[in-house]
Amino acid sequence: MSLVDKEDGLRLQEQTSLVDKVELGLLDFFLARQYKTGDVIPKEVELAVQLGVSRTVVREAMQRLRMRGMIDTKKKRGTVITHPDLLSLLEKTMHPGILDEETLRDVFELRMVLEIGMGDLLFERITQCDIDELYAIVAEEPANTEDMIFDVDMEIRFHGKLYEITGNRTLKRFQRMLLPAFDYVHKSGILKKNVYHKKFVSHRGLVDILQHGTPETFRNAMRNHFENHFQRLF
């Protein structure tokens, strides 16, 4: 590498580092001014003066914030603070086939932890109509499902309904992202440990608990529902 190339590389590194700092500086500036969604922020030249950097650096930092959905440019208004879509970037990158094994294992664990912990929301918001719909779903399952490790179609229908019952939009979007990764991990051979405990609480058993049990008994049952997966993880 020539001396010129090295100098260019150092300048690029310094520029990137400066943009990182300005990006954080802009967020601190917005917080200090207590900007809310819809508020118009100062122009780039004003922000450059405020932060003591060039307009070019401010423009690049602003573009990063724009890509993250934190600011947007409105016609006849200028640049405004926006309400970011927290999951949009994650949705665009959640492709199981390109994620490394450690990340896939983390995602696998995340989904189970979420569903074990949703008992209180379910019992707070579930209706008899929801329970009837869950019973209708499990009525289509084969007999002795407590012996079956995993069926992706039934998982999507049953667990998707649980997420819907919580009424939490972020959880529902999370479920749509996590299920493909869950299925991919199951089929990929990443979890190679043998399963010694073949019996576990079935979907029907979970519905019975939602009908007659408590959040605590549901958490315990959901933990048991995932027992064979936990055995392959640890």
Secondary structure as UniProt FT lines:
FT   HELIX           3..32
FT   TURN            33..34
FT   TURN            37..38
FT   HELIX           44..51
FT   HELIX           55..67
FT   TURN            68..69
FT   STRAND          71..74
FT   TURN            75..77
FT   STRAND          78..81
FT   TURN            86..87
FT   HELIX           88..93
FT   HELIX           96..98
FT   HELIX           101..116
FT   TURN            117..118
FT   HELIX           119..125
FT   HELIX           128..138
FT   TURN            139..140
FT   HELIX           145..147
FT   HELIX           152..166
FT   HELIX           169..188
FT   HELIX           203..212
FT   HELIX           215..225
FT   HELIX           227..233
//
